[in-house]
């Protein structure tokens, strides 16, 4: 079992209904207004709530920032390759998937998930053999996105081949290539692949890519953090898709 800390993470997990809740602990000193929504949602889903002393929550939590609420839950399930294929098939808009490789910091992953959800990504794929992230450290900066956004752990590139066979383009982000993200069409179904600062994208992923783009920059910085690069590229994909939608609407009105 894992712990979730803080009202936002617990509410998101209750609403997503992907985890099994063992119990929600609420500090005896917590203000009623601040925990009412958690308690009411727990009642709707028949999740037991127990009042506890603050020191008990402090002993279980990573720190003192739990806000008086902590849940004991099962691990968040991750989609398998077959489930991802079904998810893409069910979409009524062009798929937008984010593949990240080489991410090591749980908090950075949380920020990436938060951005990905905000700009309309349908799932985040993580190429990683060993899942060694601390769920609490992901959940805090993700602000609920960790619970809501489909997450896929890839151990090899075979699922990428399946997705490409479905018509998705795999576009890798690399420094030094000629085409910038502003010159790349991101309105079609695609997987945007971004590597970490240390090693970038692996040769295995690069060999599967249909094309590459780069983020143009000025100044002395040679690279961006994975979380910042993801935010820039995903925001451009959203901008292009919103503009394409406006164009389609105007055409229909003519």
C-alpha positions in Angstrom: 0.0 0.0 0.0 1.0 3.6 -0.6 0.3 6.9 1.1 -1.4 10.0 -0.5 -1.0 13.2 1.4 -3.0 16.4 1.1 -6.6 17.2 0.2 -6.0 17.8 -3.6 -4.3 14.5 -4.2 -6.8 12.5 -2.2 -9.8 14.2 -3.8 -8.4 13.5 -7.3 -7.8 9.8 -6.4 -11.3 9.4 -5.0 -12.8 10.9 -8.2 -10.6 8.9 -10.5 -11.6 5.7 -8.8 -8.5 3.8 -9.9 -7.1 3.1 -6.5 -8.4 0.9 -3.6 -8.7 3.0 -0.4 -8.0 1.3 2.9 -8.6 4.3 5.1 -8.4 8.1 5.1 -6.9 9.6 8.2 -8.1 13.1 9.2 -6.3 15.0 11.9 -8.4 15.8 15.0 -7.1 19.4 14.8 -8.0 19.9 11.1 -10.6 22.6 10.4 -13.9 21.2 9.4 -14.3 23.4 6.3 -10.9 22.3 4.9 -11.6 18.6 5.1 -15.4 18.5 4.4 -15.1 17.8 0.7 -12.8 14.8 1.4 -15.1 13.4 4.0 -18.2 13.8 1.8 -16.5 12.2 -1.2 -15.3 9.3 1.0 -18.9 8.8 2.2 -20.1 8.6 -1.4 -17.6 5.9 -2.2 -17.9 4.0 1.1 -14.3 4.8 2.1 -13.7 4.6 5.8 -12.5 7.8 7.5 -10.8 7.8 10.9 -9.9 10.8 13.0 -6.3 10.6 14.3 -3.9 12.7 16.2 -1.6 15.0 14.2 1.5 13.2 15.4 0.2 9.9 13.9 -0.1 11.6 10.5 3.2 13.3 10.9 4.9 10.0 11.6 3.4 8.4 8.4 3.8 11.4 6.1 6.9 12.7 4.3 6.7 16.0 6.2 4.3 18.4 7.8 2.7 19.5 4.6 -0.1 16.9 4.5 -2.7 19.5 5.6 -4.2 17.2 8.1 -5.3 14.5 5.6 -3.6 11.3 4.6 -4.9 8.2 2.8 -3.6 4.6 2.7 -4.2 3.4 -0.8 -3.2 0.8 -3.4 -0.7 1.8 -6.1 -2.0 3.7 -9.1 -2.5 1.2 -11.9 -0.5 1.9 -15.1 -1.9 1.2 -18.6 -0.5 -1.7 -20.6 0.3 -1.5 -24.2 -3.0 -3.1 -25.3 -5.0 -0.8 -23.2 -3.1 2.2 -24.7 -4.0 1.0 -28.2 -7.7 0.8 -27.2 -7.5 4.3 -25.6 -6.1 5.8 -28.8 -8.8 4.0 -30.8 -11.5 5.5 -28.7 -10.5 9.1 -29.1 -12.7 11.4 -31.2 -9.9 13.9 -31.7 -6.3 13.5 -32.9 -4.2 11.7 -30.3 -1.6 13.7 -28.4 0.8 11.5 -26.4 3.9 12.5 -24.6 6.8 10.1 -24.3 9.5 11.0 -21.8 12.7 9.1 -21.3 15.5 9.5 -18.8 13.5 11.3 -16.1 14.8 10.5 -12.7 13.2 13.0 -10.3 9.7 12.3 -9.1 8.8 16.0 -8.6 9.8 16.8 -12.2 7.6 14.0 -13.3 4.8 15.5 -11.3 5.3 18.8 -13.0 5.3 17.2 -16.4 2.0 15.4 -15.7 0.4 18.6 -14.5 1.4 20.4 -17.7 0.4 17.4 -20.0 -3.1 17.3 -18.5 -3.5 21.1 -18.7 -2.7 21.2 -22.5 -4.8 18.2 -23.4 -2.4 15.3 -23.7 -4.3 12.0 -23.7 -1.6 9.9 -22.0 2.0 10.1 -20.8 4.4 7.2 -21.7 7.5 6.7 -19.7 10.3 4.5 -21.0 11.8 3.0 -17.9 12.6 -0.5 -16.8 12.3 0.0 -13.1 9.5 2.1 -11.6 11.3 3.6 -8.5 9.4 6.9 -8.1 7.9 7.9 -4.8 4.2 8.4 -5.4 3.9 11.1 -2.8 6.6 13.1 -4.5 4.9 12.8 -7.9 1.4 13.6 -6.5 2.2 16.8 -4.8 3.5 18.9 -7.8 1.0 17.1 -10.1 -1.9 18.7 -8.3 -4.3 15.8 -9.1 -3.0 15.1 -12.7 -1.2 12.0 -11.5 -4.5 10.4 -10.6 -6.4 11.5 -13.7 -4.0 11.2 -16.6 -3.3 7.7 -18.1 0.3 6.7 -17.4 2.0 4.0 -19.4 5.4 2.4 -18.5 7.3 1.2 -21.5 10.2 -1.3 -21.3 10.9 -1.5 -25.0 9.8 0.2 -28.3 7.3 -2.4 -29.4 4.2 -0.3 -28.2 5.6 2.6 -30.2 5.5 0.5 -33.3 1.9 -0.5 -32.6 0.9 3.2 -32.2 2.7 4.1 -35.4 0.8 1.4 -37.2 -2.4 3.1 -35.9 -1.3 6.3 -37.8 0.5 8.2 -35.0 3.7 10.0 -35.9 6.6 9.7 -33.5 8.4 13.0 -33.3 11.6 13.3 -31.3 12.9 16.4 -29.7 16.7 16.8 -30.3 19.1 19.7 -30.1 20.8 20.8 -33.3 18.3 19.5 -35.9 17.1 22.0 -38.6 13.4 21.9 -38.1 12.0 23.8 -35.1 8.8 23.0 -33.3 7.2 26.1 -34.9 7.8 24.7 -38.3 6.4 21.2 -37.4 2.8 20.3 -37.9 1.6 19.0 -34.5 -2.1 18.9 -35.3 -2.1 15.3 -36.6 -2.1 12.3 -34.3 1.4 12.1 -32.7 3.7 11.1 -29.9 6.1 13.7 -28.8 9.3 12.1 -27.4 11.6 14.1 -25.1 14.7 12.8 -23.4 16.4 13.8 -20.1 19.2 16.3 -19.8 21.9 13.7 -19.2 21.5 11.3 -22.1 18.6 12.6 -24.2 16.6 10.2 -26.3 18.0 6.7 -26.6 19.1 5.2 -29.9 16.2 2.7 -29.7 13.6 5.5 -29.6 15.4 7.6 -32.2 15.4 4.8 -34.6 11.6 4.6 -34.4 11.0 8.3 -34.9 9.3 9.6 -38.1 11.0 13.0 -37.7 12.7 15.4 -35.3 12.2 18.9 -34.0 14.2 21.3 -31.9 13.3 24.2 -29.5 15.1 27.3 -30.8 16.9 29.2 -28.1 19.0 32.3 -27.6 21.7 32.9 -25.1 24.2 30.5 -23.5 22.0 27.7 -22.2 22.7 24.6 -24.2 19.6 22.7 -23.1 16.4 22.9 -21.2 15.2 20.7 -18.4 12.9 17.9 -19.4 9.9 19.5 -17.6 10.4 22.8 -19.3 11.0 21.3 -22.7 7.8 19.3 -22.3 5.8 22.4 -21.4 7.0 24.4 -24.4 6.4 21.6 -26.9 3.0 20.6 -25.5 1.9 24.3 -25.4 2.8 24.7 -29.0 0.8 21.5 -29.9 -2.2 22.9 -28.1 -1.8 26.3 -29.8 -1.7 24.7 -33.2 -4.7 22.5 -32.5 -6.8 25.3 -31.1 -6.1 27.4 -34.2 -6.9 24.5 -36.5 -10.2 24.1 -34.7 -11.0 27.8 -35.2 -10.2 27.5 -38.9 -12.5 24.5 -39.3 -15.3 26.4 -37.5 -14.9 29.4 -39.7 -15.0 27.2 -42.8 -18.2 25.6 -41.6 -19.8 29.0 -41.1 -19.0 30.2 -44.7 
